[in-house]
Amino acid sequence: MIPQDPMILYSFMNMKLRDEYGSLEALAEGLDISSSELEEICDKLKKAGFEYNREQNKFA
């Protein structure tokens, strides 16, 4: 289950990216997240001030 709180979601996503997945796309595939769900997650994190950095493979 994907956390709903933006700060917990931020931590969850970065932990998964750091420990298990080499890209945001691999994370989505591994967690069975659709492209529309991934877009919602990214939008939620962007509203909280975090954007995905592909080079660093994390939200910052």
Rosetta blueprint (number, residue, H / E / L):
1 M L
2 I L
3 P L
4 Q L
5 D L
6 P H
7 M H
8 I H
9 L H
10 Y H
11 S H
12 F H
13 M H
14 N H
15 M H
16 K H
17 L H
18 R H
19 D H
20 E L
21 Y L
22 G L
23 S L
24 L H
25 E H
26 A H
27 L H
28 A H
29 E H
30 G H
31 L L
32 D L
33 I L
34 S L
35 S H
36 S H
37 E H
38 L H
39 E H
40 E H
41 I H
42 C H
43 D H
44 K H
45 L H
46 K H
47 K H
48 A L
49 G L
50 F L
51 E L
52 Y E
53 N E
54 R L
55 E L
56 Q L
57 N L
58 K E
59 F E
60 A L
